[in-house]
């Protein structure tokens, strides 16, 4: 009886593990890939927030399959370039689309 119960629990756990591994989003991505992108986004946002020059700007960060897209507005080309450089220096980033606008004065 004890052996049957242990086998049943093991079978259920194996089934749950297989379900979790095979789960994908509608875009065909695994949960792990989505978490990786969320981690990259968080790291880039943290770098922008900690940066003494960029912390006051509203720069949005999105990540899909390691490709980071930056949007928002800054005052100078240097600030725009700096934001892109910070994103590029983040572990896991494969490409950066710097769509930040420079405000005209």
Steps between C-alpha positions, in 0.01 A plus 500: 500500500777741594687419179190572288446835673865598443473402134180702458657810657810462282282466188303815588819697567652380172185602315506847656867541415431407137214748484716780636784426262272489198307818584537770241350840446282569195816636334662158544733608779564306818440643844877511549547718193234742622667516842839561336359797307336637815834471680680688223234774505536537877880519480493764225242708689713479815807623311307792354354591839840484675673708233560854626421654161202289389313433825259790454380399155198281422661234284296188430671165456352191336675175419408219262737208440793700636429798275455816706297797376542839666238774459451839658658843469825659615661841454818410308648247259757417770220395741342288228833332423568445869165321547578272205848426633363410843248263343766339278725439800232294674550124513264314267433791265542391138392821327384850596242703309554853625181685406552776755415845362718805558289801596545807284576817687 
